[in-house]
Amino acid sequence: MSDDGSGGHYYWCTRHHRVETDADVCPARHVLGPYASAADADNALQTVRERNDAWDAEDARWAGEGR
């Protein structure tokens, strides 16, 4: 699937492990997004990991851990 710049949305489907568009998107419970580009959707799981790591670090900081 290519990012044709059509202005549509792209999603990462956790069920099919692929990028989907507005035209073929699975139910919301199976997707991450929307993303502005196919590349962003393709990197969705990495983005989730990075955000979770940052939030875990912030939670630890608030709890006074790691001092």
C-alpha positions in Angstrom: 0.0 0.0 0.0 1.4 3.4 -0.9 0.9 6.8 0.7 -0.7 8.6 -2.3 -1.2 11.9 -0.4 -5.0 11.7 -0.9 -5.6 13.2 2.5 -7.2 10.0 3.8 -6.4 8.3 7.1 -4.2 5.2 7.7 -4.5 2.7 10.5 -2.4 -0.2 11.8 -4.5 -3.3 12.1 -3.4 -5.4 15.1 -5.5 -8.3 13.7 -4.0 -8.5 10.2 -0.7 -6.8 11.0 -0.9 -4.4 8.1 -1.6 -0.8 7.2 -5.3 -0.2 6.3 -7.1 2.9 4.8 -10.5 4.4 5.4 -11.7 2.3 2.5 -10.8 -1.1 4.1 -10.3 -0.4 7.8 -11.2 -3.1 10.4 -13.4 -2.3 13.4 -11.9 0.2 15.8 -11.1 -2.5 18.4 -8.5 -3.9 16.0 -6.7 -0.7 14.8 -4.4 2.0 16.0 -4.8 5.4 14.5 -5.7 7.3 12.5 -2.4 8.4 11.1 -1.7 11.0 8.4 0.5 8.7 6.4 1.0 5.0 5.6 4.5 5.2 7.0 3.3 6.6 10.3 0.7 3.8 10.5 3.4 1.2 9.7 5.5 2.5 12.6 2.5 2.5 15.0 3.8 -0.3 17.3 7.2 1.4 17.7 5.4 4.7 18.5 3.3 2.9 21.1 6.5 1.3 22.7 8.3 4.7 22.8 5.3 6.4 24.4 4.8 3.6 27.0 8.5 3.8 27.9 8.3 7.6 28.3 5.2 7.3 30.4 6.7 4.5 32.6 9.8 6.7 33.2 7.5 9.7 34.1 5.5 7.5 36.5 8.7 6.3 38.1 10.0 9.8 38.5 6.7 10.8 40.1 6.9 7.8 42.5 10.5 8.8 43.4 12.1 5.7 41.9 15.5 5.8 40.4 17.0 8.4 42.7 
